[in-house]
């Protein structure tokens, strides 16, 4: 249970810095290491289950597509702060 609380805290602290792929990887690690479901994760962070599943589906993309998402997200995030 302590791991679960730690994951929630790390999510809250880092969500603004995570791109969608990193967020999906985070959800997957949380699920695997704490033995909880995506439904439970959604409840804990106040997101819809659909949101979680859409993020997880990103992990099925080819590496080139994931890299492109990361690159575009980084560019978008940098422009937000200008």
Steps between C-alpha positions, in 0.01 A plus 500: 500500500788738570620449142153590380499826698850575373390451140207736546727763655756468219223532242370820661852644521601413143187514282587841357836371378380170351417459135214260413738207444676555832162522668392169344825334609446637850147353514631164381778495766246599768270216397779241486682597819194557719271235355211739443273548200477790260156567646653545844769728358233713331314540829814588692602780264154628407516405132255295297571136430479587131783753547721232657425243230569750221837578653585131538412436135776745405750240620392274212622751241827444311803664658519754219146618574572521874812705429299737281239549774772575754672744265181687416388509861837640607478770233143586605597515867795728424276742310260519792765665714608762248 
